């Protein structure tokens, strides 16, 4: 097994550093991993090499531009943007880079949840067509996200010693135009400053601009002034300054709901904290690598309804209006619902009969179900007896609450049962 950690960001970005730190740790515990870097079109391979060598004790397990993975390798991205950005900029990459991206993203992909490209990310998935995407999510930052709880943490064990060689008193981060414009609003109050940025048309040449990557950046400043005006999922610089015991000015609205205050209030990650957190990722990697094959025997809910009606219950005429029914998140055709025998074996006909006799549409809750990934198929999680009753009553559409697309695992083998051949055996077994 090989874990390929893909980075398509800029050399001064935190995602490059999170990626390399994960790579180092996974290799240290025997999980073969490598960083596959597809350079941002505005930057060279040498920029990334310098960024890593400047900050870390080692430089190893890094591949640029061209790599052919096997189908059982796993791809990891520390942010969904690592998939979305190359999709948006695909016309800027050469053929080798595009082929490598397609091969890597067509495997099983582990992706850390983010919301910076809500419309473009699904398009990127459709373009690269991953086998399956497993989501990780920091729910303190993204309360409405999806996936397993996981935090981005700095692996300080990999850092070179920081040398104090103060160049400026105040550090500002202006690596994009939005950040930079916000800095310009306050920079007059900080004459002894340095702005970490890139050589772009929107920078002010009258200011002290330092172009990333910068060797020993943490040792060149006394205080970090945190000014990012927009959503920041996982700040690194002020965590690094906390680690070093240096000063930080939190010069932004503390009411902004993002990673700013979340990371501000979190402890600096120790070796143990980092280990406990990344073990979540390791367990997921092991699960993907050694999937449990389970035979799933499934039945169309419509077939079960017909069979119950034919064999056990008289026809019941509907005597109410559709508007009487409570509304769920979505209304779907009852024919799209499936029952999984592996998790919902029993069918209680006595219960069906009781529901029918006391049926009140105003008190019937929507059905809970899970949507199979990439398919218009819904497995009933809770409410199979209600579905049978609805069908018996001639109700064609049903209100449902869709829990998650990720709850249905792709490693199940499905066997669809023909009720015309199975019904008697089925009922003899369950009664």
Secondary structure, 3 states (H helix, E strand, C coil): CCEEEEECCCCCCHHHHHHHHHHHHHHHCCCCEEEEECCCCCCCHHHHHHHHHHHECCCCCEEECCCCCCCCCEEEECCCHHHHHHHHCHHHCCHHHHHHHHHHHCCEEEEECCCCCCCHHHHHHHHHCCCEEEEEECCCCCCCCCCEECCCCCCHHHECCCCCCCCEEEEEECCCHHHHHHHHCCHHHCCCEEEEECCCCCCCCCCCEEECCCCCHHHCEEEEEECCCCCCCCCCHHHHHHHHCCEEEECCCCCCCCHHHHHHHCCCCCHHHHHHHHHHHHHHHHHHHCCCCEEEEEEEHHHHHHHHHHHCCCCCCCCCCHHHCCCCCEEEEHHHEEEECCCCCCCCHHHHHHHHHCCCHHHCCCEEEEECCCCCCEEEEECHHHHHHHHHCCCCEEEEEECCHHHCCCCEEEEECCHHHHHHHHHHHHC
